[in-house]
């Protein structure tokens, strides 16, 4: 939980076995503890053999986000360009959950 607050900037709303976290922009997540036999509501199967993206964050400055994450010791991938021109980057939390950061292409 501290990683989400200190590195990604979430605010702790409440904690009672699970934690409710919120970004300044209003997005909220529930953070569940890790159990060996626990399956995600969104994915069933062996998460360690078949990893997936947990959360996608939208940013307007992916280079700055990448620099900040690296400075915080986060495992970060390279910035790539997706099929529609969005700039994308993968990174990991301390537990191996993968995240996407997306800087949408400016549309005209």
C-alpha positions in Angstrom: 0.0 0.0 0.0 2.8 2.4 0.8 4.3 2.0 -2.7 1.0 3.1 -4.3 0.8 6.1 -2.0 4.5 7.1 -2.1 5.4 6.3 -5.7 2.1 6.7 -7.7 0.6 9.4 -5.6 -2.6 7.7 -4.4 -4.3 8.9 -1.3 -5.3 6.3 1.3 -9.1 6.7 1.7 -9.6 3.7 4.1 -8.1 0.4 5.1 -10.0 -2.6 6.6 -8.3 -5.8 5.3 -8.4 -4.2 1.8 -7.5 -0.6 1.1 -9.3 2.0 -0.9 -6.9 4.4 -2.7 -7.7 7.5 -4.8 -5.8 9.7 -7.2 -6.2 13.5 -7.2 -8.0 13.2 -10.6 -10.7 11.1 -8.9 -9.8 7.5 -10.0 -10.1 5.0 -7.2 -8.8 1.5 -6.8 -9.3 -1.2 -4.2 -6.1 -2.9 -3.2 -6.4 -6.5 -2.0 -3.7 -8.5 -0.1 -1.8 -11.2 -1.9 -2.8 -14.8 -1.3 -1.2 -17.8 -3.0 -4.6 -19.3 -3.8 -6.4 -16.0 -4.7 -7.6 -15.3 -8.2 -8.5 -11.9 -9.6 -12.1 -11.2 -10.4 -10.9 -10.2 -13.9 -8.6 -13.2 -14.6 -8.7 -16.8 -13.6 -5.7 -19.1 -13.9 -2.1 -18.9 -12.9 -1.2 -15.2 -12.7 2.5 -15.9 -12.3 2.7 -18.0 -15.5 0.3 -15.7 -17.4 0.8 -12.1 -16.2 -1.6 -9.4 -17.3 -1.9 -5.6 -16.9 -3.6 -4.6 -13.7 -4.1 -0.9 -14.3 -3.6 1.6 -17.1 -2.7 5.1 -16.2 -3.2 8.1 -18.5 -0.5 10.8 -18.5 0.2 13.9 -20.5 4.0 13.6 -20.1 5.2 10.0 -20.3 8.9 11.0 -20.3 8.5 12.7 -17.0 6.5 9.8 -15.5 9.2 7.4 -16.7 12.0 9.5 -15.1 10.1 9.8 -11.8 9.4 6.1 -11.7 13.1 5.2 -12.4 14.2 7.7 -9.7 11.9 5.8 -7.3 13.5 2.5 -8.2 10.6 1.1 -10.2 11.2 -1.4 -13.0 10.2 0.4 -16.2 10.1 -0.5 -19.8 10.9 1.6 -22.9 8.4 4.0 -24.3 6.8 2.7 -27.5 4.2 3.9 -29.9 0.9 2.0 -30.3 -1.1 1.4 -33.4 -3.1 4.6 -33.1 -0.1 6.7 -32.2 -0.5 6.7 -28.4 2.8 6.5 -26.5 2.9 3.6 -24.1 5.2 2.3 -21.4 5.0 -0.7 -19.1 6.1 -0.7 -15.5 5.9 -3.0 -12.4 4.9 -2.6 -8.8 7.1 -4.3 -6.2 4.9 -7.5 -6.4 5.3 -8.0 -10.1 1.9 -6.6 -11.2 2.2 -5.0 -14.6 0.9 -1.5 -15.4 0.6 0.5 -18.6 1.1 4.2 -18.8 -0.5 5.8 -21.8 0.1 9.3 -23.3 -2.7 9.6 -25.8 -1.8 11.0 -29.2 -3.1 14.6 -29.7 -6.1 14.2 -32.0 -7.1 16.9 -34.4 
